[in-house]
């Protein structure tokens, strides 16, 4: 079952009811939660506009999933940011391990900042 869907609606004066597209006065984009309950997100005069809005919401959710995947990957590799872990794992001197861990932290922080910017829809120019 898809999370988002568009349905025609009409007003009878007191209430809004869903109806067939041929009888619709406007179209509503709905979002379905994990329990299957729906909530209206936005009303549009034209069905095409509601469908376009749905595409934006679907894309936003896809990007949020990708951002979360990046954050999860960063967490899984956190040990590369710890000097002692790097030293033990690679069998190198503390000074060399510290340089590598510093580089890993800078990389992690840069990627995390970029992922946060994507999530906030504030993607910096390349």
C-alpha positions as CSV (number, residue, x, y, z in Angstrom):
1,X,0.0,0.0,0.0
2,X,1.4,3.3,-1.0
3,X,2.0,6.0,1.6
4,X,0.6,8.9,-0.5
5,X,-2.5,9.0,-2.7
6,X,-4.8,11.6,-4.4
7,X,-8.5,11.5,-4.2
8,X,-11.3,13.7,-5.5
9,X,-13.3,15.6,-2.9
10,X,-16.4,17.8,-2.8
11,X,-18.1,19.9,-0.1
12,X,-21.7,19.6,0.7
13,X,-21.7,22.8,2.7
14,X,-21.0,21.3,6.1
15,X,-18.6,18.4,5.4
16,X,-16.0,17.4,2.9
17,X,-16.4,14.0,1.4
18,X,-14.4,11.9,-1.0
19,X,-16.0,11.3,-4.4
20,X,-15.2,10.2,-7.9
21,X,-13.0,12.4,-10.0
22,X,-15.9,13.3,-12.3
23,X,-17.8,14.8,-9.3
24,X,-14.8,16.4,-7.6
25,X,-14.6,20.1,-6.8
26,X,-11.0,19.7,-5.7
27,X,-8.4,17.0,-5.1
28,X,-6.6,16.2,-1.9
29,X,-3.2,14.6,-1.4
30,X,-3.4,12.2,1.5
31,X,-0.6,10.6,3.5
32,X,-1.2,7.1,5.0
33,X,0.5,6.3,8.3
34,X,1.9,3.0,9.4
35,X,-1.4,2.0,10.9
36,X,-3.2,2.7,7.6
37,X,-4.9,5.9,8.8
38,X,-5.0,8.8,6.3
39,X,-4.6,12.5,6.8
40,X,-5.1,15.2,4.2
41,X,-1.8,17.0,3.3
42,X,-2.8,19.6,0.7
43,X,-5.9,20.5,-1.3
44,X,-5.5,21.4,-5.0
45,X,-7.9,22.8,-7.6
46,X,-6.5,20.5,-10.3
47,X,-5.8,16.8,-10.0
48,X,-2.5,17.2,-11.9
49,X,-1.3,19.6,-9.2
50,X,-2.2,17.1,-6.4
51,X,-0.3,14.4,-8.4
52,X,2.7,16.7,-8.8
53,X,2.7,17.5,-5.0
54,X,2.6,13.8,-4.3
55,X,5.7,13.3,-6.4
56,X,7.5,15.9,-4.4
57,X,6.5,14.2,-1.1
58,X,7.6,10.8,-2.4
59,X,11.0,12.3,-3.5
60,X,11.4,14.0,-0.1
61,X,10.8,10.7,1.7
62,X,13.3,9.0,-0.6
63,X,16.0,11.6,0.1
64,X,15.3,11.4,3.9
65,X,15.8,7.6,3.7
66,X,19.1,8.1,1.9
67,X,20.2,10.7,4.4
68,X,19.4,8.3,7.2
69,X,21.4,5.5,5.4
70,X,24.4,7.9,5.3
71,X,24.1,8.7,9.0
72,X,23.8,5.0,9.8
73,X,27.0,4.2,7.7
74,X,28.9,7.0,9.6
75,X,27.9,5.5,12.9
76,X,29.0,2.0,11.9
77,X,32.4,3.4,11.1
78,X,32.8,5.6,14.1
79,X,35.7,3.4,15.4
80,X,37.9,4.9,12.6
81,X,37.7,8.2,14.4
82,X,39.2,6.8,17.6
83,X,43.0,7.0,17.7
84,X,43.4,3.9,19.9
85,X,41.1,1.8,17.7
86,X,43.0,2.9,14.6
87,X,46.3,2.1,16.2
88,X,45.2,-1.3,17.3
89,X,43.4,-2.2,14.1
90,X,46.3,-1.2,11.8
91,X,49.2,-1.9,14.0
92,X,50.7,1.6,13.5
93,X,52.2,4.2,15.8
94,X,50.0,6.4,17.9
95,X,51.1,9.5,15.9
96,X,50.2,7.9,12.6
97,X,46.9,6.6,14.1
98,X,46.1,10.1,15.3
99,X,46.6,11.6,11.9
100,X,44.3,9.0,10.3
101,X,41.7,9.4,13.1
102,X,41.8,13.2,12.6
103,X,41.2,12.7,8.9
104,X,38.4,10.3,9.5
105,X,36.7,12.8,11.9
106,X,37.0,15.6,9.4
107,X,35.5,13.3,6.7
108,X,32.7,12.2,9.0
109,X,31.9,15.7,10.1
110,X,31.8,17.0,6.5
111,X,29.6,14.2,5.3
112,X,27.3,14.6,8.4
113,X,27.0,18.3,7.7
114,X,26.2,17.7,4.1
115,X,23.6,15.0,5.0
116,X,22.0,17.5,7.5
117,X,21.9,20.2,4.8
118,X,20.2,17.8,2.4
119,X,17.7,16.9,5.1
120,X,16.9,20.5,5.7
121,X,16.7,21.2,1.9
122,X,19.7,23.5,2.1
123,X,22.1,21.8,-0.2
124,X,25.2,23.9,-0.6
125,X,26.5,24.7,-4.1
126,X,29.2,22.3,-5.2
